[in-house]
Amino acid sequence: MHFQSWQPVRVLTAAVLASAIGFTQTAKAQTADHVISPQELNKAAQDASHVRQQNIETLRSAFSTEKAQKALEAAHMNPQQVQNAVAGLSDEELAQLAQRASTAQTNFAAGNMTDHDLLLILIIVAALILIIVAVH
């Protein structure tokens, strides 16, 4: 009878130890998979900042031409407000709109679109920028 009274305690102890060992192994595996060195984290932050700055410059240069500013004013948009709103975009929004503006400028330079088409695209991009910033 003495043997039977200790049986549940032994089973419970074995279960607790097995769980603890399993938890320790899982915690070690998760830690090993997610460790990033400070240098890698710093480089990733610098790269993201550099890409964001390039995208801002792409959009600002697209809107800084005299024709683009006149087109924005004709569409009743304040060119300075559009320029300021660019910085308020998220990284993803900024990348998408900068890509569209860059593609439009490349197509215009290659003769694949007219001056009117380019200005229309820039007005649409500017309107999107103002809408996105207003919604945020």
C-alpha positions as CSV (number, residue, x, y, z in Angstrom):
1,M,0.0,0.0,0.0
2,H,2.9,2.3,0.7
3,F,4.1,1.8,-2.9
4,Q,0.7,2.8,-4.4
5,S,0.4,6.1,-2.5
6,W,3.6,7.4,-4.0
7,Q,2.7,6.3,-7.6
8,P,0.7,9.5,-8.4
9,V,3.4,11.7,-7.0
10,R,6.0,10.0,-9.2
11,V,3.9,10.3,-12.3
12,L,3.2,14.0,-11.6
13,T,6.9,14.7,-11.0
14,A,7.8,13.0,-14.3
15,A,5.2,15.0,-16.2
16,V,6.4,18.3,-14.7
17,L,10.0,17.5,-15.5
18,A,9.2,16.5,-19.0
19,S,7.2,19.7,-19.5
20,A,10.0,21.8,-18.1
21,I,12.6,20.2,-20.4
22,G,10.3,20.6,-23.4
23,F,9.7,24.2,-22.6
24,T,13.4,24.9,-22.2
25,Q,14.2,23.3,-25.5
26,T,11.4,25.3,-27.3
27,A,12.6,28.6,-25.7
28,K,16.2,28.0,-26.8
29,A,15.1,27.1,-30.4
30,Q,12.9,30.3,-30.6
31,T,15.7,32.5,-29.2
32,A,18.2,31.0,-31.7
33,D,15.9,31.6,-34.6
34,H,15.2,35.3,-33.8
35,V,18.5,36.7,-32.7
36,I,19.7,39.6,-34.8
37,S,23.0,41.3,-34.1
38,P,23.0,45.0,-33.4
39,Q,25.0,45.6,-36.5
40,E,22.5,43.8,-38.7
41,L,19.6,45.7,-37.1
42,N,21.5,49.0,-37.5
43,K,22.3,48.3,-41.2
44,A,18.6,47.4,-41.9
45,A,17.5,50.6,-40.3
46,Q,20.0,52.6,-42.3
47,D,18.9,50.9,-45.6
48,A,15.3,51.5,-44.9
49,S,16.0,55.1,-44.1
50,H,18.0,55.5,-47.3
51,V,15.3,53.9,-49.5
52,R,12.6,56.1,-47.9
53,Q,14.7,59.2,-48.5
54,Q,15.2,58.2,-52.2
55,N,11.5,57.7,-52.6
56,I,10.7,61.1,-51.0
57,E,13.2,62.8,-53.4
58,T,11.7,61.0,-56.4
59,L,8.3,62.4,-55.6
60,R,9.5,65.8,-54.7
61,S,11.5,66.1,-57.9
62,A,8.5,65.0,-59.9
63,F,6.4,67.8,-58.4
64,S,9.0,70.4,-58.4
65,T,9.0,71.1,-62.1
66,E,7.4,74.3,-63.3
67,K,4.9,72.5,-65.5
68,A,3.9,70.1,-62.7
69,Q,3.4,73.0,-60.3
70,K,1.2,74.8,-62.8
71,A,-0.8,71.7,-63.4
72,L,-1.3,71.2,-59.7
73,E,-2.5,74.8,-59.4
74,A,-4.8,74.3,-62.3
75,A,-6.3,71.3,-60.5
76,H,-6.8,73.5,-57.5
77,M,-4.0,71.8,-55.4
78,N,-1.4,73.7,-53.4
79,P,2.0,72.4,-54.7
80,Q,3.6,73.2,-51.3
81,Q,0.9,71.2,-49.5
82,V,1.6,68.2,-51.8
83,Q,5.3,68.5,-51.2
84,N,4.8,68.6,-47.4
85,A,2.3,65.7,-47.5
86,V,4.9,63.4,-49.1
87,A,6.7,63.0,-45.8
88,G,3.5,61.8,-44.1
89,L,3.2,58.7,-46.3
90,S,4.0,55.3,-44.9
91,D,7.0,53.5,-46.4
92,E,4.9,51.2,-48.5
93,E,2.7,54.0,-49.9
94,L,5.7,56.1,-50.5
95,A,7.4,53.3,-52.5
96,Q,4.4,52.6,-54.6
97,L,3.8,56.2,-55.5
98,A,7.4,57.0,-56.2
99,Q,7.6,53.9,-58.5
100,R,4.5,55.2,-60.4
101,A,6.0,58.7,-60.7
102,S,9.4,57.4,-61.8
103,T,7.8,55.1,-64.4
104,A,5.7,58.0,-65.8
105,Q,8.8,60.2,-66.1
106,T,10.8,57.4,-67.7
107,N,8.0,56.8,-70.2
108,F,7.8,60.5,-70.9
109,A,11.5,60.7,-71.5
110,A,11.4,57.7,-73.9
111,G,8.6,59.4,-75.9
112,N,6.0,56.9,-74.9
113,M,3.6,59.5,-73.5
114,T,2.8,63.2,-74.0
115,D,3.5,66.1,-71.7
116,H,-0.3,66.1,-71.0
117,D,-0.3,62.4,-70.0
118,L,2.6,63.0,-67.6
119,L,1.0,65.9,-66.0
120,L,-2.3,64.0,-65.6
121,I,-0.5,61.2,-63.9
122,L,1.3,63.6,-61.6
123,I,-2.0,65.2,-60.6
124,I,-3.5,61.8,-59.9
125,V,-0.5,60.9,-57.7
126,A,-0.7,64.2,-55.9
127,A,-4.4,63.7,-55.3
128,L,-3.7,60.2,-53.9
129,I,-1.0,61.7,-51.6
130,L,-3.4,64.3,-50.2
131,I,-6.1,61.7,-49.7
132,I,-3.9,59.2,-48.0
133,V,-2.4,61.8,-45.6
134,A,-5.9,63.2,-44.9
135,V,-7.2,59.7,-44.0
136,H,-4.3,59.0,-41.7
